[in-house]
Each structure stands twice: as structure tokens, then as C-alpha cells.
Amino acid sequence: MKIPFINRLRSVHPREKLREVRSGKRYKKVVTTVEKRPFFSFFVTLGLLFGVIILASVISSLGRKETPKHEIVKSVATYTIGTSPTVQVQAVVEKTGVVEVVALTPGIVQQINVNAGDTVYKGTTLVSLSSNYQGGNTASLSRQLAATQYKNVTGTYDEQKDVIKKQREIAEKSDANTEELRKISENSLGDTKDLLSLNETLLTNITDQITTAEGLGQDTFQLKQLKAQIQAGTIQLKGSVRSIEYQSASDKPANQLTDLGKDIALKQLEIQEKALDLGRDVSRIQLQIAQVNEAMYYPASPYTGKVQRVHVKIGQSVNPGTPLFTVSCDNQQATAVVNVPFAVAQAASTLEPSRIHLGDTEISLMPAFVSQDATDGQLYSIIYNLPEGSVQKVTDKSYVLVDLPAGLVATTTNTIPYIPVDAVYQTQENAYVYVVEQGVVKIRTVRIGSLYGKYVEIASGLKKSDKVVLNRNVIAGDKVKVTN
């Protein structure tokens, strides 16, 4: 019975079915009613539609169990007023024991003496540079020239010193000889005066004899000849006496000229000796300068260590400052230097350790020193000595984050706290923060102070034990769970 019925339905064409429905009386009656009363028909249809929707909602809710509503509890991080207030700052790392050997003079790399991983000692030549591609080195030639000149100066130095010494002896002996001659002349002065006195006596007697003879009318020719001879001798003796007195007198120009000549000779020899010493020292310094200039073409390791990297290759042209090698020693040290304003440096705790973030690790350190005077413009330095195990994790001139306690726990209620500036909300009139009270977020109006980096001072509005919400995904009235 079912199969013939299905076959009959399949045999009816949809268009024929539609035509059959339209030709029925009921269809024509509905169409006539809609045409006569369109608004009434519209609202009836709309009411039927709402009824169907309501009926469907009622049917779908039958047998459904009500599910209880769960309150959303957000997880937040807080900062508690009453713990030691902290400021997160950046510290620059100053590391020793790792040096980048750079070129100090322009040149061409001629030879590389070590490779990465090699152990070198202090003074080991790492690379050889030249002035041209043929290997010529003007610094080495200048050093050889200075060495030759210095060798010549030092080779003749003793002989020249000996010559100066002998010239000084000659001046001394000449002065001694002049003094002896003066003494001889002084000793012969008495004899000469005695002879002069005798001649004067004879001259007086002969003069008397001539006068007597002329009175008697005798011939006085021979007496006059004798008088002339004695008088000539007397004059000569007087000249000798004057000459001897002049030469033997120490206050006369003759002896003064001798003394001055001696002094001049000795001073000239002293100047000559100093010039000789100066020439030797200048020649030695010139050789040392040439050696320093030559050493710039042969860079050496500043200390014993291991070569970490070779930055150049043979034939490469380098200029001053071009990296050549990186060498590290076993005894490395590193410090972290924090530069902060005076207020932060003054409030920095020296009894509570700071937390230094080294990548994924965190270490606690006490400040090794807090400067009393500004060291970088108007900033003060706080220095931390990194432990030996942490030195390998940092590089020179890199930056690390430091959580710096800005006060003591016992006095934190009298200390202006620093909180992250992201936790503060500001309007045109006020500034406020969110705090957690009994698991619920409350709003608190605050008065902010100066801003430093990511942190801001809270001058008033917070009290001890207030937990400031650091997250920005909450509003007043939210229930929260403190994760820290």
C-alpha cells in the first residue's frame, strides 16, 4: 500500500500541484481577503510569526537545567606599601679582562701569528703590519737609524768625557803655573829692590865724586861714563821692580785675567760635558720613540689569556681603530654602575640587597660603594661588584636591570615610595591608583611627585600595607587574586 502511494506522489509534477492549489476555492478566498484588507493581513501574519518564535523558545527550554553563574576572579600583581620601596633602574656593565686589540697605525697585514683559541702570554706579538704591500716598514728603518746614532753616541761618550777631563786638568795646571810664576816674581822682587838700592847708593857717590873732581879741576869723563851706566841700570831695575810688583799683585788686571780665563775655560768644559750628556740622553729617547713607533706595527697581547677571535686577514688594509683580535684572560672582573639622581642615591639602602637581573637569572648584591659627589653630570653612582660566576654572563658596556631598594624597611613609612608609572591613572584634575582591599579592587586618589624612568614618587594618598595593583586590566569593584 505504501509503494503505490509514493509512486503516485512522484508522478505529480510540482507545477501541476501549484496550479491545482491556485485553482482551489480556499486559496482564492485568502487572496481576496489580503487584497481587501492588506494591513489587517500583515499584522495577523506578524502575530503568527511572533507566536511561532515564542512557542519555539518555550519548547527549547523544556527540560533545560539552569547553570549557576560563576564570578570572574582576575589574577593581578601588586606592590605593597610598607615593604622596602624599590626602583628599577638600568646599570651599565664595566668589565675588565676582555680587550679588543685594535690597530694603532695604518698599515697592511703581513703576518698573523696566532689563531682563535690559542693561549698567548703578555707581550706576545699577534700580528705584523707593514707600510706597503711589499712588506716595507718605515718605522723599522727609523728605529734602525736611531739605534745606529745612539750606538755612535755611546761609543764615543767615554772618549769625549776623557777629553773634557784632560782639558779641565790643563786649565787647572795653567792656573797653577801662573800662580807659581807670580810667586817666583814676588820672591825676586826683594833682590831686585836691594840691587836698585845699591845702584842708587853708587849713583849718589859717583855724583858726589864728579862734583868734587870738577871743583878741583880734574877730568870727570870716566866718572860720568860710570854714572851713566849705573843710572841706566837703575832705570832698568826700577822698570823691573814695577813690572814684578804689577805681575805679583793679586788685585791687578794681569792676575784677574788669568783667573777669568780659568773660570771661562772650566765653565765651557762644564757646558760641553752637559751637552755631551744631553746628546746621549736625546739619542736614547729618540731610539725609544722609534721603538714605540715600530711596536705599533707589531701589536702584542696586553696580558696572558686566550684569543677569542681574529678580526683581520693577511693583505687587509687597516686604519687606527680597526679591530684586530679579541683576547680574554682568566682573571676577569665586572662591575655594574647605576647612575641615579641625588634623592635616589641618598635613599638607596646599604643594608638591604639589590636584585640584579642577568638574563634569566637574578642575583642579590649589596652596593660596594655609593658616591657622595656627582660623577656623571648631575647623577650619582652606585657600584656593584658582580660575583665571579656571573662575569661570563655579561659583556662590557652592556646594560642590566637593577631593582634598587630606596630606603630601609624599618623607616619605609617615612620614605616616599616609588611605584611603576603604569600603575597610575591620571585625569585633568586628579591622579589615582587601584588598590586591593579584601580581594576587591578599590580606587585611591594620590598625589604624585617627580618621575624617574619607569617609576614615579607617591607623595601622599597611600598608607602602610596598601597593595597597589600593577595590572591595567581591572576596574573598581573587580574581585582579584594577588599572585605575588
C-alpha positions in Angstrom: 0.0 0.0 0.0 2.9 2.4 0.7 4.7 1.9 -2.5 1.8 2.8 -4.9 1.2 6.0 -2.8 4.8 7.0 -3.1 4.8 6.3 -6.8 1.7 8.5 -7.2 3.4 11.4 -5.4 6.4 11.1 -7.6 4.2 11.1 -10.7 2.7 14.5 -9.8 4.7 17.4 -11.3 5.4 20.4 -8.9 3.9 22.9 -11.4 0.8 20.9 -11.7 0.5 20.7 -8.0 0.9 24.5 -7.7 -1.7 25.0 -10.4 -4.1 22.8 -8.6 -3.6 24.7 -5.3 -4.2 28.1 -7.1 -7.4 26.9 -8.7 -8.9 25.9 -5.3 -11.6 28.0 -3.5 -9.7 28.3 -0.3 -6.7 29.9 -2.0 -8.9 32.4 -3.9 -10.7 33.3 -0.7 -7.4 34.1 1.1 -6.1 36.1 -1.8 -9.3 38.1 -1.9 -9.1 38.9 1.8 -5.5 40.0 1.6 -6.3 42.4 -1.3 -9.3 43.9 0.5 -7.6 44.2 3.9 -3.8 44.3 3.5 -2.9 45.9 6.9 -5.0 43.5 8.8 -3.5 40.6 6.9 0.1 41.9 7.6 -0.5 42.2 11.4 -2.1 38.8 11.5 0.8 37.3 9.8 3.3 39.2 12.1 1.4 37.9 15.2 1.5 34.4 13.9 5.3 34.8 13.4 5.8 36.0 17.0 3.7 33.2 18.3 5.8 30.7 16.4 9.0 32.2 17.9 7.6 32.2 21.4 6.4 28.6 21.0 9.8 27.6 19.8 11.6 29.3 22.7 9.2 27.5 25.2 9.7 24.2 23.6 13.6 24.6 23.5 13.7 25.5 27.2 11.6 22.5 28.3 13.8 20.1 30.3 16.8 22.5 30.4 18.6 22.8 33.8 19.7 26.3 35.0 23.5 26.7 35.3 24.8 28.7 38.2 26.7 31.9 37.3 30.4 32.0 38.3 32.1 35.2 39.3 35.3 36.1 37.4 38.3 36.5 39.7 41.3 38.1 38.0 44.9 37.5 38.9 46.9 40.6 39.5 50.4 41.6 40.7 50.6 44.2 43.4 53.2 46.4 45.1 52.8 46.5 48.9 53.4 49.8 50.7 55.4 49.0 53.8 57.9 46.7 52.2 61.1 48.3 51.2 60.2 50.6 48.2 62.2 49.7 45.1 63.1 51.5 41.9 64.0 49.5 38.8 67.0 51.2 37.0 69.5 50.3 34.4 73.1 49.7 35.2 76.0 49.8 32.7 78.5 46.9 33.0 82.2 47.7 33.2 84.1 44.6 32.5 87.9 44.0 32.7 89.8 41.1 31.4 88.5 41.1 27.9 90.2 43.5 25.5 89.7 44.2 21.8 93.2 44.8 20.3 92.9 47.5 17.6 95.3 48.9 15.1 97.2 51.9 16.3 98.6 53.0 12.9 97.6 52.5 9.3 99.2 49.6 7.5 98.9 46.3 5.7 98.5 42.9 7.5 101.6 40.9 6.5 101.5 38.1 9.0 99.1 36.7 11.6 100.9 34.8 14.4 98.0 33.3 16.4 94.6 31.7 15.8 91.3 31.8 17.7 91.6 29.5 20.8 95.4 29.9 21.1 96.8 30.8 24.5 99.1 33.8 24.4 101.4 35.4 27.0 101.7 39.1 27.8 103.8 40.8 25.1 103.3 38.0 22.5 103.2 39.6 19.0 99.8 38.9 17.5 100.1 40.3 14.0 102.8 42.1 11.8 101.9 45.2 9.8 103.8 46.9 7.0 103.8 50.3 5.3 103.1 48.8 1.9 102.1 45.6 0.2 105.8 44.7 -0.5 106.4 44.4 3.3 108.4 47.7 3.7 108.3 49.2 7.1 109.4 52.8 7.6 109.1 52.5 11.4 111.6 49.7 11.5 114.0 51.7 9.3 113.6 54.7 11.6 114.3 52.5 14.6 117.5 51.2 13.0 118.7 54.7 12.2 118.1 55.9 15.8 119.8 52.7 17.1 122.9 53.5 14.9 123.0 57.1 16.1 122.7 56.0 19.7 125.4 53.4 19.3 127.7 56.0 17.9 127.0 58.5 20.7 127.5 55.8 23.4 130.6 54.5 21.6 132.4 57.9 21.7 130.9 59.1 25.0 133.7 57.9 27.2 136.4 59.3 24.9 134.8 62.7 24.8 134.4 62.6 28.6 138.1 61.8 28.9 139.0 64.7 26.6 136.9 67.1 28.6 138.5 65.8 31.8 142.0 66.5 30.4 141.1 69.9 29.2 139.9 70.7 32.7 143.2 69.5 34.0 145.1 71.7 31.5 143.1 74.7 32.7 143.8 73.8 36.3 147.5 73.3 35.7 147.8 76.5 33.7 146.3 78.5 36.5 148.7 76.7 39.0 151.7 77.5 36.7 150.7 81.2 36.6 150.4 81.2 40.4 153.9 79.7 40.7 155.3 82.3 38.3 153.7 85.0 40.3 155.3 83.6 43.5 158.7 83.5 41.8 158.3 87.1 40.7 157.2 88.1 44.2 160.2 86.4 45.7 162.7 88.0 43.3 161.2 91.4 43.9 163.2 91.9 47.2 166.5 91.0 45.4 165.7 93.5 42.7 164.9 96.2 45.2 168.2 95.6 47.0 170.1 95.8 43.8 168.2 99.0 42.9 169.1 100.5 46.3 172.7 99.6 45.8 172.8 101.3 42.4 171.1 104.3 43.8 173.8 104.5 46.5 176.6 104.1 44.0 174.9 106.7 41.8 174.9 109.1 44.7 178.6 108.5 45.5 179.6 108.9 41.9 177.6 112.1 41.6 179.4 113.4 44.7 182.8 112.4 43.3 182.1 114.2 40.0 181.1 117.3 41.9 184.4 117.1 43.9 186.5 116.4 40.9 185.0 119.3 38.9 185.8 121.6 41.9 189.4 120.5 41.8 189.6 120.8 38.0 190.1 117.1 37.4 188.9 115.1 34.5 185.5 113.6 35.2 184.8 111.8 31.9 185.2 108.4 33.2 183.2 109.1 36.3 180.4 110.4 34.1 180.5 107.3 32.0 180.3 105.1 35.1 177.4 107.3 36.3 175.6 106.8 33.0 176.0 103.1 33.2 174.9 102.9 36.8 172.0 105.3 36.1 170.9 103.1 33.1 171.0 100.0 35.3 169.0 101.9 38.0 166.3 102.8 35.5 166.1 99.3 34.2 165.9 97.9 37.7 163.1 100.4 38.5 161.2 99.1 35.5 161.7 95.5 36.6 160.5 96.4 40.1 157.4 98.0 38.7 156.8 95.0 36.4 157.3 92.5 39.1 155.1 94.4 41.5 152.3 94.6 38.8 152.6 90.9 38.0 152.8 89.7 41.6 149.8 91.8 42.8 146.6 89.7 43.0 144.4 92.8 42.6 145.9 93.8 39.3 144.3 93.0 35.9 147.0 90.6 34.9 146.2 88.1 37.6 142.4 88.8 37.3 142.6 88.0 33.5 144.3 84.7 34.4 141.6 83.8 36.9 138.8 84.9 34.5 140.4 82.7 31.7 140.5 79.8 34.0 136.8 80.3 35.1 135.7 80.6 31.4 137.6 77.5 30.4 136.2 75.4 33.3 132.6 76.7 32.6 132.9 76.0 28.9 134.1 72.5 29.6 131.2 72.0 32.1 128.7 73.2 29.3 130.4 70.9 26.9 130.1 68.0 29.3 126.4 68.7 29.9 125.8 69.0 26.1 127.5 65.6 25.7 125.2 64.1 28.4 122.2 65.8 26.8 123.1 64.5 23.4 123.4 60.9 24.8 120.0 61.2 26.5 118.3 62.7 23.5 119.7 60.0 21.3 118.4 57.3 23.7 114.9 58.9 23.9 114.9 59.2 20.1 115.7 55.4 19.9 112.9 54.7 22.4 110.4 56.8 20.4 111.4 54.9 17.2 111.0 51.6 19.1 107.5 52.7 20.2 106.5 53.7 16.7 107.9 50.4 15.4 105.9 48.4 18.1 102.7 49.9 16.7 103.3 47.8 13.6 103.6 44.7 15.8 100.5 44.7 18.1 101.1 42.4 21.2 98.8 40.9 23.8 98.3 43.2 26.8 98.2 40.2 29.2 98.2 36.4 29.3 95.0 34.9 28.1 93.2 33.2 25.2 92.5 34.5 21.7 88.7 34.6 21.3 88.6 35.9 17.7 90.8 37.1 14.8 89.2 40.0 13.0 91.6 40.5 10.1 93.2 38.5 7.3 96.6 38.7 5.5 96.7 41.6 3.0 93.9 43.5 4.6 94.4 47.3 4.9 93.7 48.6 8.4 93.4 52.0 9.9 93.7 53.2 13.5 90.8 51.7 15.5 90.3 48.7 13.2 89.7 45.6 15.5 92.5 43.0 15.1 92.0 40.5 17.9 89.8 39.8 20.9 91.8 38.4 23.9 90.4 37.4 27.3 92.2 36.5 30.4 91.3 34.1 33.2 91.0 36.7 35.9 88.0 38.7 34.7 86.1 41.2 36.8 82.9 43.1 36.2 81.0 45.9 38.0 77.5 47.2 37.4 77.3 51.0 37.7 73.9 52.7 38.3 73.7 56.4 37.8 70.8 58.0 39.7 69.7 61.4 41.0 70.8 62.6 44.4 67.5 61.9 46.1 67.6 58.2 44.9 71.3 57.8 45.8 70.7 59.3 49.2 67.7 57.0 49.9 69.4 53.9 48.5 69.6 51.1 51.0 73.0 49.9 52.0 71.6 47.2 54.4 69.2 45.5 52.0 70.5 43.8 48.9 69.5 44.9 45.4 68.3 42.4 42.8 70.3 42.4 39.6 68.7 40.7 36.5 71.2 38.9 34.4 69.2 37.4 31.6 67.1 34.5 33.0 68.9 34.6 36.4 68.6 37.1 39.3 71.3 37.7 41.9 71.2 39.7 45.1 74.1 42.1 45.8 74.9 44.8 48.3 76.2 48.1 46.9 80.0 48.1 47.0 80.0 52.0 47.0 77.6 54.9 46.8 79.3 58.1 45.6 79.0 61.2 47.7 79.5 63.6 44.8 78.1 63.7 41.3 80.1 61.5 38.9 78.1 61.8 35.6 76.8 65.3 35.2 74.2 65.7 38.0 73.9 61.9 38.6 75.5 59.9 41.4 77.0 56.4 41.1 76.0 53.2 42.9 78.6 50.5 42.2 78.0 46.7 42.5 80.8 44.1 42.2 79.5 41.2 40.2 80.4 37.8 41.6 82.9 35.6 39.7 80.3 33.2 38.4 78.3 36.0 36.8 81.1 37.7 34.9 80.8 35.4 31.9 77.1 36.3 31.5 77.7 40.0 30.8 79.7 42.0 28.3 81.5 45.3 28.6 79.2 48.4 28.1 76.0 46.2 28.2 73.0 47.1 30.3 71.3 45.1 33.1 68.2 45.9 35.2 68.6 46.5 38.9 65.8 46.5 41.5 67.2 49.2 43.8 65.7 49.4 47.4 65.2 53.1 48.0 65.0 53.0 51.9 65.0 50.8 54.9 62.1 48.5 55.9 62.0 50.0 59.4 61.6 53.5 58.1 59.6 52.9 54.9 56.5 54.6 56.3 58.6 57.8 56.4 60.0 57.2 52.9 58.3 58.4 49.8 57.6 55.1 47.8 58.3 54.7 44.2 55.7 52.7 42.2 55.6 51.9 38.4 54.2 54.8 36.5 51.9 52.3 34.6 50.0 51.7 37.8 49.0 55.4 38.0 45.9 56.7 36.2 45.6 60.4 35.6 42.8 62.8 34.7 42.9 66.5 34.2 42.2 67.1 37.9 43.5 64.1 39.8 45.7 61.0 39.8 44.6 57.7 41.2 45.7 54.1 41.6 43.8 50.8 42.2 44.4 49.0 45.5 43.3 45.6 46.7 41.1 45.5 49.8 39.8 42.1 51.0 40.1 40.7 47.5 38.2 43.6 45.8 39.7 46.4 43.7 39.2 49.9 45.2 40.2 53.3 43.7 42.5 55.6 45.7 43.3 59.2 44.8 47.0 60.0 45.2 49.4 63.0 44.8 52.4 62.1 42.6 55.9 63.6 42.8 58.8 63.6 40.4 59.1 61.0 37.7 62.2 58.9 37.3 62.4 56.4 34.4 59.5 53.9 34.7 58.8 54.9 38.3 57.1 57.8 40.0 57.0 59.2 43.5 53.8 58.9 45.5 53.9 61.9 47.9 50.5 61.1 49.5 47.4 59.0 49.2 48.8 55.6 50.2 49.3 54.2 53.6 51.2 51.3 55.0 50.2 47.8 53.8 48.3 49.2 50.8 48.6 46.8 47.9 48.8 48.8 44.6 47.6 46.9 41.6 50.2 46.9 38.8 47.9 45.4 36.1 45.8 47.6 33.9 43.1 45.1 33.1 41.0 45.8 36.2 38.4 48.3 37.3 36.9 49.3 40.7 34.8 46.5 42.1 36.6 43.6 40.4 37.4 40.6 42.5 41.0 39.7 42.2 43.6 37.3 43.4 47.1 38.5 44.3 49.7 36.4 42.5 52.9 37.8 44.1 
